[in-house]
Structures are given as C-alpha cells and as structure tokens.
Amino acid sequence: MTRAVDHFADRLRAAPQSRLQRGAAAEALGLARELSRRAQQLEEPLAEVREMPDAGMFAAADQITVAGHDLALVLKDEGEMENAVRLVEEAQKRAGV
C-alpha cells in the first residue's frame, strides 16, 4: 500500500504545474480524502468523519502520502490492502501522472 502511495506522490511532485492544474492535483486530493475517510472509519467507527482540507495543488502529494500511510497502519487484512492499492492505482491513472 505505502509503495503505491509513495509512487503516486513522487509522480505528482515531478509533474509540471500545468498537469496539476488540469486535474492531477484534484484527483490526488479526492484520493487523499477517501483514504483519510477510510482510516478514520476503521479507527473510530462511531466518530464523525473529518474531511481533509484542500491545502492547494502543491500539497496534494503530501496529503496522499499522509492519508495512505495512516490507512496502511489500520488495515486489517490482505483483501483490504489490495482494495486500497487498487484505489490508489486507479486514481493515479485518472490523474495522468
């Protein structure tokens, strides 16, 4: 899981600003929010989910890294891990990086 997240984050950091503006950063933020939501629900199922804020296109790589690593720490089994990796890979394809 963390390898897939780190790879996507590295690709975002290397992407030109124009690529980030054309949707890669928005795709990354959407992924970060989903990963964060999943981690929160596993850690505190009864708590209200807090949405990750939009910290700007240049923070998107860091946001998916933090959210992805947090989720990896709380995943319970290999099936959940595979599902999360698939989610990251699909978002990276949509981002075009």
C-alpha positions in Angstrom: 0.0 0.0 0.0 2.6 2.5 1.0 4.7 1.7 -2.1 1.7 2.6 -4.4 1.0 5.8 -2.4 4.7 6.9 -2.4 4.9 6.2 -6.2 1.9 8.3 -6.9 3.2 11.1 -4.7 6.6 11.0 -6.3 4.9 11.3 -9.8 2.8 14.3 -8.6 5.9 16.0 -7.2 7.6 15.6 -10.6 4.6 16.7 -12.6 4.6 20.1 -14.2 2.3 22.7 -12.7 0.1 22.6 -15.8 -0.6 18.9 -15.3 -1.5 19.6 -11.6 -3.9 22.4 -12.7 -5.5 20.2 -15.4 -6.8 17.8 -12.8 -4.0 15.7 -11.3 -4.0 17.7 -8.0 -7.8 17.5 -7.7 -7.7 13.7 -8.3 -5.0 13.4 -5.7 -7.0 15.4 -3.2 -10.0 13.3 -3.8 -7.9 10.2 -3.2 -6.4 11.7 0.0 -9.9 12.4 1.3 -11.1 8.9 0.6 -8.0 7.3 2.2 -8.4 9.5 5.2 -12.1 8.7 5.5 -11.4 5.0 5.4 -8.7 5.3 8.0 -11.0 7.3 10.3 -13.8 4.9 10.0 -11.6 2.0 10.9 -10.0 3.8 13.8 -13.2 5.4 15.2 -16.3 3.8 13.6 -18.7 5.9 15.7 -17.0 9.3 15.3 -17.9 11.9 12.8 -15.6 11.8 9.8 -13.4 14.9 9.3 -12.7 15.9 5.7 -9.2 16.6 4.7 -8.9 20.2 3.7 -7.8 21.5 0.3 -4.3 22.7 1.0 -3.5 23.6 -2.6 -2.2 21.7 -5.6 1.4 21.6 -4.4 0.4 19.9 -1.1 -1.6 17.1 -2.9 1.4 14.7 -2.9 2.0 15.2 0.8 -1.7 14.7 1.5 -2.0 11.4 -0.2 1.2 10.2 1.5 0.0 11.0 5.0 -3.5 9.6 4.3 -2.2 6.5 2.6 0.3 5.7 5.4 -2.3 6.3 8.0 -4.7 3.9 6.3 -2.0 1.3 5.9 -1.4 1.3 9.6 -5.1 0.3 10.4 -6.0 -2.0 7.6 -6.8 -5.4 9.0 -6.2 -7.9 6.2 -4.7 -8.5 2.8 -8.0 -8.0 1.0 -8.4 -4.5 2.4 -4.8 -3.8 1.4 -5.4 -5.0 -2.1 -8.5 -2.9 -2.4 -6.7 0.2 -1.2 -3.8 -0.3 -3.6 -6.3 -0.7 -6.4 -7.9 2.6 -5.4 -4.5 4.4 -5.5 -3.6 2.9 -8.9 -6.9 3.9 -10.4 -6.6 7.5 -9.1 -3.1 7.7 -10.5 -4.3 6.6 -13.9 -7.1 9.2 -13.9 -4.6 11.8 -12.8 -2.4 11.0 -15.8 0.9 11.0 -13.9 
